[in-house]
C-alpha cells in the first residue's frame, strides 16, 4: 500500500509509474512538434503548450517545460543556443521520430 503526501492511498504503483512516464513522453513529443516550426524560447513554447496560463501560473508551465527540454537535450533531440541572455531552443539534426 502506498500512502502519498496528499490524496488517497493506492496499491498499483507500477501502473501509476507507467502512466506518469507516458505523460512525460507525450509532453516531450509536443515540444518537439512545436520546435518543428522553428526555433523558440522557453516562454514561446509555454505559450503554445499552455495558452491559458496567465500571471504567476506561467512560471509553473515554464519550469515544467524546462525539465522536458533538459531531458530532450540529454537525449540530443534539442539544442540550446544562447542569444545574449536568452536561451533559444531548436530541434537537433539528430532528432528522429520515436516509435
MIMAR-53297 format. One record per residue (C-alpha): residue number from 1; residue in one letter; x, y, z. Coordinates in nm, 3 decimals. Last residue first. Layout:
BEGIN
NUM  A  X  Y  Z
...
//
This chain:
BEGIN
99  X  0.838  0.477  -3.249
98  X  1.049  0.783  -3.176
97  X  1.083  1.028  -3.464
96  X  1.443  1.123  -3.530
95  X  1.628  1.416  -3.384
94  X  1.999  1.408  -3.469
93  X  1.972  1.742  -3.654
92  X  1.876  1.880  -3.316
91  X  1.547  2.057  -3.280
90  X  1.585  2.415  -3.172
89  X  1.587  2.600  -2.842
88  X  1.682  2.963  -2.787
87  X  1.808  3.061  -2.442
86  X  1.803  3.438  -2.387
85  X  2.084  3.634  -2.215
84  X  2.264  3.713  -2.538
83  X  2.135  3.460  -2.788
82  X  2.209  3.125  -2.622
81  X  2.173  2.817  -2.845
80  X  2.011  2.526  -2.663
79  X  1.992  2.212  -2.873
78  X  1.714  1.957  -2.899
77  X  1.695  1.581  -2.957
76  X  2.037  1.511  -2.806
75  X  1.883  1.275  -2.548
74  X  2.028  1.492  -2.272
73  X  1.892  1.795  -2.455
72  X  1.546  1.635  -2.466
71  X  1.563  1.568  -2.091
70  X  1.669  1.927  -2.018
69  X  1.392  2.049  -2.250
68  X  1.140  1.843  -2.052
67  X  1.257  1.997  -1.725
66  X  1.248  2.345  -1.875
65  X  0.892  2.280  -1.995
64  X  0.778  2.203  -1.641
63  X  0.952  2.512  -1.504
62  X  0.798  2.736  -1.769
61  X  0.449  2.596  -1.712
60  X  0.469  2.658  -1.338
59  X  0.612  3.006  -1.404
58  X  0.310  3.091  -1.620
57  X  0.096  3.040  -1.307
56  X  0.218  3.376  -1.176
55  X  0.022  3.574  -1.431
54  X  -0.151  3.383  -1.707
53  X  -0.173  3.025  -1.828
52  X  -0.448  2.971  -2.086
51  X  -0.215  2.923  -2.384
50  X  -0.039  2.625  -2.223
49  X  0.155  2.442  -2.493
48  X  0.186  2.734  -2.735
47  X  0.252  2.999  -2.470
46  X  0.498  2.765  -2.296
45  X  0.698  2.707  -2.615
44  X  0.726  3.083  -2.663
43  X  0.837  3.125  -2.299
42  X  1.101  2.853  -2.334
41  X  1.238  3.038  -2.633
40  X  1.173  2.913  -2.984
39  X  1.347  2.797  -3.302
38  X  1.123  2.687  -3.587
37  X  0.801  2.511  -3.690
36  X  0.934  2.171  -3.584
35  X  1.001  2.320  -3.238
34  X  0.631  2.288  -3.154
33  X  0.633  1.922  -3.261
32  X  0.942  1.855  -3.048
31  X  0.769  2.017  -2.751
30  X  0.459  1.803  -2.800
29  X  0.674  1.487  -2.825
28  X  0.843  1.574  -2.495
27  X  0.499  1.628  -2.337
26  X  0.385  1.284  -2.459
25  X  0.699  1.128  -2.311
24  X  0.621  1.284  -1.975
23  X  0.265  1.151  -1.987
22  X  0.395  0.803  -2.075
21  X  0.631  0.816  -1.776
20  X  0.342  0.916  -1.548
19  X  0.121  0.631  -1.673
18  X  0.399  0.375  -1.627
17  X  0.464  0.499  -1.273
16  X  0.092  0.480  -1.191
15  X  0.067  0.124  -1.323
14  X  0.368  0.020  -1.118
13  X  0.221  0.184  -0.805
12  X  -0.091  -0.033  -0.801
11  X  -0.157  -0.007  -0.426
10  X  -0.328  0.322  -0.351
9  X  -0.373  0.570  -0.066
8  X  -0.597  0.869  -0.134
7  X  -0.470  1.218  -0.198
6  X  -0.178  1.406  -0.046
5  X  0.161  1.304  0.094
4  X  0.111  0.964  -0.065
3  X  0.041  0.646  0.131
2  X  0.127  0.349  -0.092
1  X  0.000  0.000  0.000
//
